[in-house]
Amino acid sequence: MTGVQGITGATGHTGPRGVTGNPGVTGVTGHTGPRGVTGNPGVTGATGHTGPQGVTGNSGVTGATGHTGPQGVTGNPGVTGSYHGTLSLNDLTDARAINASLFLGSNAGQNNSPTGGSRYFNVGVGPYVLQNNSSGSFNTALGFRALANNNYSGNCGIGYDALQSNTAGANNVANGFQALSNNDTGSNNVALGYRAGFGSTGSTSNQLYIGKLSNNLPLIGGSFSPSPSVIINGAFIHSSDEKFKQDIQDWQGSAVEKLTRLQGVSYVRNLPEMGEEEIQKQEEKLEKLILAKERKLEKETVSLEKQKSLSPEERTNNKALRKEHYEALRLQREAHRAHDKEKRIREREERDNAPMRREYGFIAQDLKKVFPDMVLKHDGYLGIAYNELIPVLAEGIKELSQQQKNTVSELKAEIAALKKDNRTLKAEIKKIVKALGKQGKNKPA
């Protein structure tokens, strides 16, 4: 039997460490323990190099456009540039706007001075167009030297040298190479085409020229006054192909009977025209409208100047300039109306004094009762398609010719019958005479 263990003695001094033995085999790794508490952040390191830019995202929705601000006050006109440009359109060195007129081209509108005179509302495009114009207004020129010497109003020249010699002619229209090139003082002419009206004298007025033949005559010519007329220097061909017709019917009834119901007349043409009193009323009405618009524009301009906080002196100067401009336009309108009135009076006197050509035809209202389809209405007036009378006349001639043939046949038959009766009568008379002769011989003495 083991006895009770005795008291453990005191531990002795540790002896020197022995030589370390060879490591034992590593045991199996145990389970990972719980994560420890996160330590304090370390010091931030230096910034690295910037990486490549990312893909651009989609654009955002465009915001609403803001309100347009008020228009600024128009500044004072600049100094007029040189008349001689460089023939360049890129920098518009040959363009100038003056007195409500616009010019583009070397020497275009050279004498359209900014002061005095009444040259307004002209438009010129091309070298030397309206070059010498100093008092004409309402002109339009397009093409080299078109209306180069013009000094009157209301003309339109389009083409090389169109109306280039015109000095005092008004209200001419020329469209084409050298159209009305030699016209000097003639007015109210219309020329269309290559050298149309080229052979006309310088003072001829109220003429129509369309095209030009080898002898300088127009293919189609005419006169607007005093006796309106159209002249065709060639064959007039009216399209009448069967392909263009439908519901074709032979002539029905008696053409002669209808033609005999027509009454031909001779007459002097009377062209209705507006009286001076009515013209004056219309001009006064137009002037009132223009003045009303100018007053409205003045109010709007003053309002804009106030918004721009212009000084009283600047507003006063601008108002004076505008007043001067409005007055110049008013005087120009008066001058143009006076010119038009003078021209109307002169033309009316020319018509009254000129011998009027007597014409022959039908009254449209009368013809309509017999041939209603031949009468057409245009601008409130009746006109006659005279060419449509030709087939009616042809049918009438055929009808009369047939009647004549029938009459001749009847007369021939009657004459033959009369001749036969005459021969029979002669034979009877001969018998009677012969019988009477025998009776005379046998009568006792």
Disulfide bonds with the S-S distance in Angstrom:
none
